[in-house]
């Protein structure tokens, strides 16, 4: 191994992350260690520092790894970033055929139909759903 780098097990002990979490963090693209010629993960000082500051970031802002992974996606996928920004800025618009007083009922009915369709789709996969709906 590289004398200045740690294996995944050594890195787990040093940082407090489990080896499994280090693999997950790598898979999410948040901290990607170098690899030895034989394929072992090698965590150098930069990767160890990123892992320590990642833990601090999560704790300070009360967020999860998936939140940071999504933020990374927003930075690297302009189409996704634009779509999320547009959704955040767009006002909710009532369909013209629905009255103001009927809008809530309209939305609730729409969601009930979506849930029913999802349940019907899952029934062949999960017999327990069939039993629960009887």
N, C-alpha and C positions, 0 to 999 in steps of 0.2 A: 504494500500500500504506500501511497504518497506520505512521506514523513510529516508534512504539515496539514494533513487532512484526517478526518475521523470517519470511521465506518458508520453505517446507519445505527447500529447498536450503541456505539460510543456517543454518537450525536444525540440519541434518545436520552441517554443517561445525563449528558451535559446540559441539555436544554429543557428536560422535563416533558417533552413530547414523546409519545410512544412511537415505536418504529412503524406501527400501522398508520398513525397520524402523519408521520413524515412522508410515507408513501402517498397518502391522500393529498397532502399539501403539494407534493410534487406533481401528482396527477392533475390538480387544479391549476398548475402553472405558477403557483405563488412563490415557491422556492424550489429551484431545480438544481440539484447538485451535479457536479462533474461525475464522470464515470471512469473507473480504472480500465486498463486494456482488457481485463477479464470481466468487465461489466458491473463491478461493485460500485455502489454509490459512495462518493467521497465528499464530505462536507468540510469545506475550508472555513477560514475566519469570516469571510463575507456571508456565506450561507448560515453559519451559526449566529451571526449578528442579526440577520434578517429573521431567523426563527425567534430569537429573543424579543425583537421589536414587534413582531407579529403578535406574540402573546400579549404584549403591553397594549397594542392597538385594540385588540379584541376586548380586553378588560376595560380600558379607558372609555370606550364608546359603547360597550354593551352589545357588541355585534358578534356574529358567527363567522366561521371560515367561509361559508357559502356567500355571505354578504361581500366579503373581500374578493372572492372569486367572481362574483357578478360585477363588481366595480372594475375588475380587470377586463372582463368581457366588454363592458361599456366603453372602455378606453381603446380596445382593439377592434371592435366591430362597429363601424360608423353607422351602418343601417340600423342596428339594434339601438344604438345611442339616440339616433334621430327619432325612432319610433317611440321610445320611452319618453323622450322630451316632449314629443307631440302629444302623447297621451296625457302627460302631466299638465300640459297647458290647455288642453281642450276642455271646454265646458260641457257638462252633461246636457244633452239636448233631448227634449221630449218629442217623440214621434208626433207628427201633425195629426194623425188620426186618433190620438189618445188625449183625453181631456186632462186638465191639471189635476182634478180630483181623482181621476182613475189611473194616474201614472204609477203610483206605488203598487196597486193591485196588478197592473199590467206587468211590471217588473217581477213581482213575486210569481205570477203565473208562468212567465217566461223561464224563471229559474226552476220552478217545479217540473216543467216539461223537460228541461235539460237534465235534471236529476233522474227523472223517470227513464229517459233515454239511456243515461249512463248505467242505471241499474239493470235495464234490459240487456244492455251490451255485456255486462259483467256476469249475468246469470249463468251462461254456459261455463264460465271460468270458475265460479264460486257457488256451489250448491247451497251454501249457508244463506246466501242472499235470498234464494228462492224460499227457504224455510221462514226467514224473518218477515217476508212480505205476505205470507199466508195468514 
